[in-house]
């Protein structure tokens, strides 16, 4: 019974560790105007033309500087800077709210509040994700959790109530919000609710511990209930 209790305790601890999902809770910045954070995958389906508006970039006014907001196509190597397409860079700030048009038919990003200046040109197709580069002091934050350091969920997608528009929020690992961006012309891809999760390595370790423990526990019980005659027979053999 002692061994069984020990195995049960190990199981509880391992399951607690395996079930711990690392996510930063970003509060709704405008309750009543924005709905609650979507359980999305971090990827988005775009229309032919999307509009992005920079709401606020608190970290852009700090000493860190160099903030870049942009997007990438699903499946690209996000460690390759050429695959990260800039929407707003560190120059897009000031008293005037920054606005760009992302044209997916002509593959370009146009700075509409600056006389239609070409911000970026790109190639690619399919679903997109968004990123925020807070500058040299921090790691780049992606809307797709698996692409972040430690696979942390550091972004939130708030739908605008009564509209198809979305409000993206990014945060550091400490939970401190660093940017809010408004996006029109994209739809969030929801995370599958009924998908079977891939077993974590700790789950396999737990299974192995449980099987080994049950074998020893059963052998101990059988040894306790066997008659002395049967035990002596096993010893002789």
Secondary structure, DSSP 8 states (H G I E B T S, - for coil): -HHHHHHHHHHHHHHHHHT---B-----SSBTTEEEE--EEEEEEEEEEEEEEEEE-GGGGSSS---EEEEEETTS-TTSGGGSEEEE-TT--SSS--EEEEETTTTEEEEGGGTSEEEEE----S-EEEEEE--TTS--EESSGGGSGGG-B-EEEEEETTSS-EEEEEE-TTS-EEEEEEEEEEEEEE--SS------HHHHHHHHHHHHHHHHHHHHHHHHHS-HHHHHHHHH-
